[in-house]
């Protein structure tokens, strides 16, 4: 196992060591305690039945009944401790996965399909926890219990013990031989499940594209082909398991037949009693579980390593550079960018950009399509891993977002209008509906809540136009009023009249916020705005007069 895997397991289990140790001891005690019926069987057949003593039989049966009750209570207690501990570990692992995923550079996340992320975040993490629990708890218990069983078998009769060990050894060789095939078939089933999950996700995400391009038949065929493959792989695995079970049952039947036949001879030869033979068979049958655990040990370890290798792609490579949120001595400065740069696939998109923005400033960023305006906005917002340093002067609060951000990709989800507007804001419960409706009116979306359900009407981003989605995103920012607002083409989906009114209302409502926005439309730029142009991967400060003069000159050259 790698150091990274060991470190990850220590991280998951470090505050659960005492509970895991208790579970280990509890399980050992339960297994030893579970051998009590074999002793009771020996006593009944060898000591009570020969000279039948009703009082002894009654006491023995009462003791056995008492054993069953105590055993059931102990089993329930162990299950309760076990599931509680595992649940806490699972919660910790899921929280760590989600936290790491959200901390990662967006480009690192986009390397993986949605199906891969969902599968790895669920199936692989579950496999890591189950495999490690099996490896570090079940394995030592199985070794101890198997050693105890072998000792008791030899204690009852050495010759019978040797024959049993030889037969079990033959069964173990067969188990080892089929384990690799079983692992390969299981991996194939997992891969097919992951592919089908990704196809389902694509189907939902691209449903409009599919409908518009009349791809229904193609998508059904693609889905059914992958679904059929998954079913066939699943059936192959099921039949393989069924066949393996039949062969193992044959081996077990042969072993029991040998033990009974040789045991009968030993009873006839007065080397064994009936009670001891029955007890021997009962104890021998308890060997199946620890042997299975030990035989699968190699593949359990392999599953643990392979699952971690898949998950480690998310757990590693966190963003090495994030914006620093601090309170500066110069309270008027809001944002500082020192020599920031960004490369994607060895291509320089932003190069050595220096920028200082003051509180309540309004900054317009211009540039040709593909010049990197959107990339710069995302970089400032902390989406990408970058070189250089970004400092945001604000008092960070976990209950209140200090940045409002709007990009082309809509963040709306299936839910009510109110849920979409107030998502992730703890103090939203104190906001009155009238305030929300007033903001919707300012972005000309009041008509959405004039229906009987009002703010509780269900929406989905596929139900709304681009302009409606943009205005809802703007309304959300207006309600939050974050100190720093970053907007990427905020009104590109609106008609001219709506655009001018919504933009004016937005600026008035968020006048105390610092606003950075990208645009191609000079009419959105106010005379008081500071204008920056992204040229050759660097920022250049311009005046509105120079831009208009330059555009008029270009126009006259064309005409």
C-alpha positions as CSV (number, residue, x, y, z in Angstrom):
1,X,0.0,0.0,0.0
2,X,1.2,3.5,-0.8
3,X,1.9,6.2,1.8
4,X,-0.9,8.2,0.4
5,X,-3.4,5.4,1.0
6,X,-2.1,4.8,4.5
7,X,-2.3,8.5,5.3
8,X,-5.9,8.6,3.9
9,X,-7.0,5.6,6.0
10,X,-5.3,7.1,9.1
11,X,-7.3,10.3,8.4
12,X,-10.5,8.4,8.2
13,X,-10.0,6.2,11.3
14,X,-7.7,8.3,13.6
15,X,-10.6,9.6,15.8
16,X,-12.3,6.1,15.8
17,X,-9.4,4.0,17.1
18,X,-11.0,3.3,20.5
19,X,-14.3,2.3,18.9
20,X,-12.7,0.1,16.3
21,X,-10.6,-1.6,19.0
22,X,-13.9,-2.2,21.0
23,X,-15.5,-3.7,17.9
24,X,-12.5,-5.9,17.4
25,X,-12.6,-7.3,21.0
26,X,-16.4,-7.5,20.9
27,X,-16.3,-9.6,17.7
28,X,-13.6,-11.9,19.1
29,X,-15.7,-12.5,22.3
30,X,-18.8,-13.1,20.2
31,X,-17.1,-15.7,18.0
32,X,-15.6,-17.5,21.0
33,X,-19.0,-17.3,22.7
34,X,-20.7,-18.7,19.6
35,X,-18.8,-22.0,20.1
36,X,-20.8,-22.7,23.3
37,X,-23.6,-24.8,21.5
38,X,-20.9,-27.3,20.4
39,X,-20.0,-27.8,24.1
40,X,-23.7,-28.1,25.0
41,X,-24.2,-30.7,22.3
42,X,-21.2,-32.7,23.6
43,X,-22.6,-32.7,27.1
44,X,-26.1,-33.8,26.0
45,X,-25.0,-36.7,23.9
46,X,-22.1,-37.9,26.0
47,X,-23.1,-37.2,29.6
48,X,-26.9,-36.9,29.8
49,X,-28.3,-39.3,27.2
50,X,-26.4,-42.5,28.2
51,X,-28.0,-42.4,31.7
52,X,-30.9,-40.1,30.9
53,X,-31.2,-37.5,33.7
54,X,-34.3,-35.3,33.1
55,X,-33.2,-32.6,35.6
56,X,-29.8,-32.3,34.0
57,X,-31.4,-32.1,30.6
58,X,-33.8,-29.4,31.8
59,X,-30.9,-27.3,33.3
60,X,-28.9,-27.7,30.1
61,X,-31.8,-26.7,27.9
62,X,-32.5,-23.6,30.2
63,X,-28.8,-22.8,29.9
64,X,-29.0,-23.1,26.1
65,X,-32.1,-20.8,26.0
66,X,-30.3,-18.3,28.2
67,X,-27.3,-18.5,25.8
68,X,-29.6,-17.8,22.8
69,X,-31.1,-14.7,24.5
70,X,-27.7,-13.3,25.6
71,X,-26.2,-14.1,22.2
72,X,-29.1,-12.2,20.4
73,X,-28.7,-9.1,22.7
74,X,-24.9,-9.1,22.2
75,X,-25.3,-9.4,18.5
76,X,-27.7,-6.5,18.4
77,X,-25.4,-4.4,20.5
78,X,-22.4,-5.2,18.3
79,X,-24.5,-4.3,15.2
80,X,-25.5,-1.0,16.7
81,X,-21.9,-0.1,17.5
82,X,-20.7,-1.3,14.2
83,X,-23.2,0.6,12.0
84,X,-22.8,3.8,14.1
85,X,-19.0,3.7,13.7
86,X,-19.2,2.9,10.0
87,X,-21.8,5.7,9.4
88,X,-19.5,8.3,11.1
89,X,-16.6,7.2,8.9
90,X,-18.7,7.2,5.8
91,X,-20.0,10.7,6.6
92,X,-16.4,11.9,7.2
93,X,-15.2,10.4,3.9
94,X,-18.1,11.9,1.9
95,X,-17.6,15.3,3.4
96,X,-13.9,15.1,2.6
97,X,-14.6,14.1,-1.0
98,X,-17.2,16.9,-1.6
99,X,-14.9,19.5,0.2
100,X,-11.9,18.4,-1.9
101,X,-14.0,18.4,-5.1
102,X,-15.2,22.0,-4.5
103,X,-11.6,23.1,-3.6
104,X,-10.1,21.8,-6.8
105,X,-9.3,23.8,-9.9
106,X,-12.3,23.7,-12.2
107,X,-10.1,22.4,-15.1
108,X,-9.1,19.4,-13.0
109,X,-12.7,18.6,-12.3
110,X,-13.7,18.9,-16.0
111,X,-11.3,16.2,-17.0
112,X,-13.8,13.7,-15.6
113,X,-17.3,12.9,-16.7
114,X,-20.2,13.4,-14.4
115,X,-20.7,9.6,-14.3
116,X,-17.2,9.1,-13.2
117,X,-17.5,11.7,-10.4
118,X,-20.8,10.3,-9.2
119,X,-19.5,6.7,-9.3
120,X,-16.1,7.4,-7.7
121,X,-17.7,9.6,-5.0
122,X,-20.1,6.8,-4.1
123,X,-19.0,3.3,-5.1
124,X,-15.3,3.7,-4.7
125,X,-15.4,5.5,-1.4
126,X,-17.8,2.8,-0.1
127,X,-15.4,0.2,-1.4
128,X,-12.4,1.8,0.4
129,X,-14.3,1.9,3.7
130,X,-15.7,-1.7,3.4
131,X,-12.3,-3.1,2.2
132,X,-10.3,-1.4,4.9
133,X,-12.7,-2.5,7.6
134,X,-12.5,-6.0,6.3
135,X,-8.7,-5.8,6.1
136,X,-8.0,-4.4,9.5
137,X,-10.9,-5.7,11.6
138,X,-12.2,-8.9,10.0
139,X,-8.8,-10.3,9.0
140,X,-7.2,-10.4,12.5
141,X,-10.4,-11.8,13.9
142,X,-10.5,-14.5,11.2
143,X,-6.9,-15.5,11.9
144,X,-7.5,-15.8,15.6
145,X,-10.8,-17.6,15.2
146,X,-9.5,-20.0,12.6
147,X,-6.5,-20.8,14.8
148,X,-8.9,-21.5,17.7
149,X,-11.0,-23.8,15.6
150,X,-8.0,-25.7,14.3
151,X,-6.8,-26.1,17.9
152,X,-10.2,-27.4,19.1
153,X,-10.5,-29.8,16.1
154,X,-7.1,-31.3,16.9
155,X,-8.0,-31.4,20.6
156,X,-11.1,-33.5,19.7
157,X,-9.2,-35.9,17.4
158,X,-5.8,-35.3,15.7
159,X,-6.4,-37.8,12.8
160,X,-9.7,-36.3,11.9
161,X,-8.2,-32.8,12.2
162,X,-5.4,-33.6,9.7
163,X,-7.9,-35.0,7.2
164,X,-10.2,-31.9,7.6
165,X,-7.2,-29.5,7.1
166,X,-6.2,-31.4,3.9
167,X,-9.7,-31.2,2.4
168,X,-10.1,-27.6,3.3
169,X,-6.7,-26.8,1.8
170,X,-8.0,-28.4,-1.5
171,X,-11.1,-26.2,-1.3
172,X,-8.9,-23.1,-0.6
173,X,-6.9,-23.7,-3.8
174,X,-10.1,-23.9,-5.8
175,X,-11.2,-20.6,-4.2
176,X,-8.0,-18.9,-5.0
177,X,-8.2,-20.1,-8.6
178,X,-11.6,-18.6,-9.1
179,X,-11.0,-15.4,-7.1
180,X,-9.2,-13.6,-9.9
181,X,-11.9,-14.4,-12.5
182,X,-14.5,-13.2,-10.0
183,X,-12.6,-9.9,-9.5
184,X,-12.2,-9.4,-13.3
185,X,-15.9,-10.0,-13.9
186,X,-16.9,-7.7,-11.0
187,X,-14.7,-4.9,-12.4
188,X,-16.4,-5.3,-15.8
189,X,-19.8,-4.9,-14.2
190,X,-18.7,-1.8,-12.3
191,X,-17.3,-0.2,-15.5
192,X,-20.6,-0.9,-17.4
193,X,-22.6,0.6,-14.5
194,X,-20.4,3.7,-14.6
195,X,-20.9,4.1,-18.4
196,X,-24.7,3.7,-18.1
197,X,-24.8,6.3,-15.3
198,X,-22.9,8.8,-17.5
199,X,-25.3,8.1,-20.5
200,X,-28.3,8.8,-18.2
201,X,-26.7,12.1,-17.1
202,X,-26.0,13.1,-20.7
203,X,-29.5,12.2,-21.7
204,X,-31.0,14.6,-19.1
205,X,-28.4,17.4,-19.8
206,X,-28.9,17.2,-23.6
207,X,-32.6,16.6,-23.9
208,X,-33.3,19.9,-25.7
209,X,-30.5,19.2,-28.2
210,X,-31.8,15.6,-28.7
211,X,-35.3,16.8,-29.4
212,X,-34.3,19.6,-31.7
213,X,-32.1,17.3,-33.8
214,X,-34.6,14.4,-33.8
215,X,-32.1,12.0,-32.1
216,X,-34.6,10.0,-30.1
217,X,-34.0,6.7,-31.9
218,X,-30.3,7.2,-31.8
219,X,-30.3,7.9,-28.1
220,X,-32.6,5.0,-27.3
221,X,-30.4,2.6,-29.3
222,X,-27.3,3.9,-27.5
223,X,-28.9,3.6,-24.1
224,X,-30.3,0.1,-24.7
225,X,-27.0,-1.1,-26.1
226,X,-25.1,0.0,-23.0
227,X,-28.0,-1.2,-20.8
228,X,-27.9,-4.6,-22.5
229,X,-24.2,-4.8,-22.1
230,X,-24.6,-4.1,-18.4
231,X,-27.3,-6.7,-18.0
232,X,-25.2,-9.3,-19.9
233,X,-22.2,-8.7,-17.8
234,X,-24.4,-8.8,-14.6
235,X,-25.9,-12.1,-15.8
236,X,-22.4,-13.6,-16.5
237,X,-21.3,-12.6,-13.0
238,X,-24.4,-14.1,-11.4
239,X,-24.1,-17.4,-13.3
240,X,-20.4,-17.5,-12.4
241,X,-21.3,-17.0,-8.8
242,X,-24.0,-19.7,-9.0
243,X,-21.7,-22.2,-10.7
244,X,-18.9,-21.5,-8.1
245,X,-21.4,-22.0,-5.3
246,X,-22.5,-25.4,-6.7
247,X,-18.8,-26.6,-6.9
248,X,-18.1,-25.3,-3.4
249,X,-21.2,-27.1,-2.1
250,X,-19.9,-30.3,-3.7
251,X,-16.6,-29.8,-1.9
252,X,-18.3,-29.1,1.4
253,X,-20.6,-32.2,0.9
254,X,-17.5,-34.4,0.2
255,X,-15.7,-33.0,3.3
256,X,-18.7,-33.6,5.5
257,X,-19.1,-37.1,4.1
258,X,-15.4,-38.0,4.8
259,X,-15.7,-36.6,8.3
260,X,-18.9,-38.5,9.1
261,X,-17.5,-41.7,7.6
262,X,-14.1,-41.5,9.4
263,X,-15.8,-40.2,12.6
264,X,-18.2,-43.3,12.5
265,X,-15.1,-45.6,12.3
266,X,-13.4,-43.7,15.2
267,X,-16.6,-44.1,17.3
268,X,-16.7,-47.8,16.5
269,X,-13.0,-48.0,17.5
270,X,-13.9,-46.1,20.7
271,X,-11.5,-43.2,19.8
272,X,-14.4,-40.8,19.6
273,X,-17.9,-40.3,21.1
274,X,-21.1,-39.4,19.3
275,X,-21.3,-36.1,21.1
276,X,-17.7,-35.1,20.2
277,X,-18.3,-36.0,16.5
278,X,-21.4,-33.8,16.3
279,X,-19.5,-31.0,18.1
280,X,-16.6,-31.5,15.7
281,X,-18.9,-31.1,12.7
282,X,-20.5,-28.0,14.2
283,X,-17.1,-26.4,14.9
284,X,-15.8,-27.5,11.4
285,X,-18.7,-25.7,9.8
286,X,-17.7,-22.5,11.5
287,X,-14.4,-22.5,9.5
288,X,-16.1,-21.4,6.3
289,X,-16.4,-17.7,7.1
290,X,-12.8,-17.0,8.3
291,X,-11.3,-19.1,5.5
292,X,-13.3,-17.1,2.9
293,X,-12.1,-13.9,4.5
294,X,-8.5,-15.0,4.4
295,X,-8.7,-16.3,0.8
296,X,-10.1,-13.0,-0.4
297,X,-7.5,-11.1,1.5
298,X,-5.3,-10.5,-1.5
299,X,-8.2,-9.3,-3.6
300,X,-9.6,-7.2,-0.8
301,X,-6.3,-5.4,-0.6
302,X,-6.3,-5.1,-4.4
303,X,-9.8,-3.6,-4.4
304,X,-8.8,-1.2,-1.7
305,X,-5.7,0.0,-3.7
306,X,-7.5,0.2,-7.0
307,X,-10.5,2.1,-5.5
308,X,-8.2,4.6,-3.8
309,X,-6.2,5.1,-7.1
310,X,-9.5,6.1,-8.8
311,X,-10.5,8.4,-5.9
312,X,-7.1,9.9,-5.3
313,X,-7.4,11.7,-8.6
314,X,-10.0,13.9,-6.8
315,X,-8.3,13.9,-3.4
316,X,-5.0,15.1,-4.8
317,X,-4.2,18.2,-6.8
318,X,-6.1,20.8,-4.9
319,X,-5.7,24.3,-6.0
320,X,-2.3,25.4,-5.1
321,X,-3.3,29.1,-5.2
322,X,-6.5,30.7,-3.9
323,X,-7.5,34.2,-3.2
324,X,-6.7,35.6,0.2
325,X,-9.6,37.1,2.0
326,X,-8.3,39.5,4.7
327,X,-8.9,43.0,6.1
328,X,-6.3,45.4,4.8
329,X,-5.0,48.5,6.6
330,X,-6.1,50.6,3.5
331,X,-9.8,50.2,3.9
332,X,-10.6,51.8,0.6
333,X,-8.8,49.1,-1.5
334,X,-11.1,46.2,-2.3
335,X,-9.1,43.9,-4.6
336,X,-5.4,43.6,-5.4
337,X,-4.0,41.4,-8.2
338,X,-0.2,41.0,-8.2
339,X,1.4,39.5,-11.3
340,X,-1.4,37.0,-11.8
341,X,-1.2,34.6,-14.8
342,X,-2.9,31.5,-16.1
343,X,-1.8,28.8,-18.5
344,X,-4.1,26.0,-19.8
345,X,-2.6,23.2,-21.8
346,X,0.7,25.2,-22.1
347,X,-1.2,28.1,-23.6
348,X,-0.9,31.5,-21.9
349,X,-4.3,33.1,-21.4
350,X,-3.5,35.7,-18.8
351,X,0.0,37.0,-18.4
352,X,1.4,39.1,-15.5
353,X,-1.8,41.1,-14.8
354,X,-1.6,43.7,-12.1
355,X,-4.7,45.4,-10.8
356,X,-5.9,47.4,-7.9
357,X,-9.7,48.0,-7.5
358,X,-11.2,50.3,-4.8
359,X,-14.4,49.8,-2.9
360,X,-17.6,50.7,-4.7
361,X,-15.8,51.1,-8.0
362,X,-17.5,50.0,-11.2
363,X,-15.0,48.3,-13.7
364,X,-15.9,47.5,-17.3
365,X,-13.6,44.9,-19.0
366,X,-13.6,45.0,-22.8
367,X,-11.9,42.8,-25.3
368,X,-12.5,40.9,-28.5
369,X,-14.2,37.5,-28.4
370,X,-11.7,34.9,-27.1
371,X,-9.4,37.5,-25.6
372,X,-9.9,36.0,-22.1
373,X,-12.4,38.4,-20.5
374,X,-14.5,35.5,-19.0
375,X,-11.4,33.7,-18.0
376,X,-10.1,36.7,-16.1
377,X,-13.4,37.1,-14.3
378,X,-13.3,33.4,-13.3
379,X,-9.7,33.7,-12.3
380,X,-10.4,36.7,-10.0
381,X,-13.3,34.7,-8.5
382,X,-11.0,31.8,-7.6
383,X,-12.2,29.3,-10.2
384,X,-8.8,28.5,-11.7
385,X,-5.4,27.7,-10.2
386,X,-3.1,30.6,-11.1
387,X,0.3,32.1,-10.6
388,X,0.7,35.4,-8.7
389,X,-1.4,36.7,-5.8
390,X,-5.0,37.9,-5.3
391,X,-6.0,39.7,-2.2
392,X,-9.7,40.6,-1.4
393,X,-10.2,43.1,1.4
394,X,-13.3,42.0,3.3
395,X,-14.4,40.4,6.4
396,X,-15.2,36.8,5.4
397,X,-18.3,35.3,6.8
398,X,-19.4,31.6,6.5
399,X,-23.1,32.8,6.6
400,X,-22.9,35.5,4.0
401,X,-21.3,35.4,0.5
402,X,-18.7,38.1,-0.1
403,X,-18.7,37.5,-3.9
404,X,-21.6,37.5,-6.3
405,X,-20.8,35.9,-9.7
406,X,-22.7,35.6,-12.9
407,X,-21.5,33.6,-15.9
408,X,-22.9,32.1,-19.1
409,X,-23.6,28.7,-17.4
410,X,-26.8,29.1,-15.4
411,X,-26.7,28.0,-11.8
412,X,-30.5,27.6,-11.6
413,X,-31.9,24.2,-10.5
414,X,-35.3,22.5,-10.4
415,X,-37.0,24.0,-7.4
416,X,-39.2,27.0,-6.5
417,X,-38.2,30.6,-7.5
418,X,-37.7,31.4,-3.8
419,X,-35.3,28.4,-3.3
420,X,-33.3,29.4,-6.4
421,X,-33.0,33.1,-5.3
422,X,-32.1,32.4,-1.6
423,X,-30.0,29.2,-2.1
424,X,-27.1,28.8,0.3
425,X,-28.0,32.0,2.3
426,X,-28.6,31.2,6.0
427,X,-30.2,34.5,6.8
428,X,-32.7,34.2,3.9
429,X,-35.5,33.0,6.3
430,X,-35.7,36.6,7.7
431,X,-36.3,38.0,4.2
432,X,-39.9,39.0,3.5
433,X,-41.6,38.0,0.3
434,X,-42.4,41.6,-0.5
435,X,-38.7,42.4,-0.7
436,X,-38.1,39.5,-3.1
437,X,-41.0,40.5,-5.3
438,X,-39.8,44.1,-5.4
439,X,-36.4,42.9,-6.7
440,X,-38.0,40.7,-9.3
441,X,-40.0,43.7,-10.4
442,X,-36.7,45.6,-10.9
443,X,-35.4,42.9,-13.2
444,X,-38.8,42.8,-15.0
445,X,-39.7,39.3,-13.8
446,X,-42.6,40.1,-11.6
447,X,-44.9,38.2,-14.0
448,X,-43.4,34.9,-12.9
449,X,-44.9,35.2,-9.4
450,X,-48.3,36.6,-10.3
451,X,-49.7,33.0,-10.4
452,X,-51.5,31.6,-7.3
453,X,-48.3,29.8,-6.0
454,X,-46.3,33.1,-6.2
455,X,-42.7,32.6,-5.1
456,X,-43.3,28.9,-4.5
457,X,-43.9,28.1,-8.2
458,X,-41.6,25.4,-9.5
459,X,-39.1,26.3,-12.2
460,X,-36.3,24.6,-14.1
461,X,-33.6,26.2,-16.2
462,X,-34.9,24.4,-19.3
463,X,-38.2,26.1,-18.8
464,X,-36.8,29.7,-19.0
465,X,-35.3,31.8,-21.8
466,X,-31.7,32.9,-21.6
467,X,-32.8,36.4,-20.7
468,X,-35.1,35.1,-17.9
469,X,-32.2,33.0,-16.4
470,X,-29.9,36.0,-16.5
471,X,-32.4,38.2,-14.8
472,X,-33.0,35.6,-12.1
473,X,-29.3,35.4,-11.5
474,X,-29.1,39.2,-11.3
475,X,-32.1,39.2,-8.9
476,X,-30.3,36.7,-6.6
477,X,-27.2,39.0,-6.5
478,X,-29.4,42.0,-5.8
479,X,-31.0,40.3,-2.8
480,X,-27.6,39.2,-1.4
481,X,-25.9,42.5,-2.1
482,X,-22.3,41.0,-1.8
483,X,-19.4,43.4,-1.4
484,X,-17.8,42.3,-4.7
485,X,-19.8,41.5,-7.8
486,X,-18.3,39.9,-10.9
487,X,-20.6,39.7,-14.0
488,X,-19.7,38.1,-17.4
489,X,-21.9,39.6,-20.1
490,X,-24.8,40.1,-17.6
491,X,-27.4,41.3,-20.1
492,X,-26.4,39.6,-23.4
493,X,-29.8,37.7,-23.5
494,X,-32.0,40.8,-23.2
495,X,-33.6,43.1,-25.7
496,X,-32.4,46.7,-25.7
497,X,-35.2,48.3,-23.7
498,X,-35.2,45.6,-21.0
499,X,-31.4,45.6,-20.9
500,X,-31.1,49.4,-20.2
501,X,-33.8,49.3,-17.5
502,X,-32.6,46.2,-15.7
503,X,-28.9,47.3,-15.8
504,X,-29.9,50.7,-14.4
505,X,-32.0,49.1,-11.6
506,X,-29.2,46.7,-10.8
507,X,-26.5,49.3,-10.5
508,X,-28.7,51.5,-8.3
509,X,-29.7,48.6,-6.1
510,X,-26.0,47.5,-5.7
511,X,-24.5,50.9,-5.6
512,X,-22.5,50.2,-2.5
513,X,-20.9,47.1,-4.1
514,X,-17.8,46.9,-6.2
515,X,-18.8,45.7,-9.6
516,X,-16.6,44.1,-12.3
517,X,-18.3,43.3,-15.5
518,X,-17.5,42.3,-19.1
519,X,-19.3,43.6,-22.1
520,X,-19.2,44.3,-25.8
521,X,-21.9,47.0,-25.5
522,X,-20.5,50.5,-24.9
523,X,-23.9,51.8,-24.0
524,X,-23.8,49.9,-20.8
525,X,-20.7,51.7,-19.6
526,X,-21.4,54.7,-17.4
527,X,-19.2,57.8,-17.6
528,X,-18.0,57.2,-14.0
529,X,-16.9,53.6,-14.8
530,X,-13.3,52.6,-15.0
531,X,-12.5,50.8,-18.3
532,X,-10.0,48.1,-18.8
533,X,-9.3,46.3,-22.1
534,X,-7.7,42.8,-22.3
535,X,-5.2,42.9,-25.1
536,X,-2.4,40.3,-25.7
537,X,-3.2,38.6,-22.4
538,X,-2.7,41.8,-20.5
539,X,-4.9,44.6,-19.1
540,X,-4.7,48.1,-20.5
541,X,-6.7,51.0,-19.0
542,X,-8.7,53.1,-21.4
543,X,-11.1,56.1,-21.4
544,X,-14.5,55.9,-22.9
545,X,-13.7,58.8,-25.3
546,X,-10.7,57.0,-26.8
547,X,-12.8,53.8,-27.3
548,X,-15.6,55.7,-29.1
549,X,-13.0,57.6,-31.3
550,X,-11.2,54.3,-32.1
551,X,-14.5,52.6,-33.1
552,X,-15.6,55.5,-35.3
553,X,-12.2,55.6,-37.0
554,X,-12.4,51.8,-37.7
555,X,-15.9,52.3,-39.1
556,X,-14.9,55.2,-41.4
557,X,-12.0,53.0,-42.7
558,X,-14.5,50.2,-43.6
559,X,-16.9,52.6,-45.3
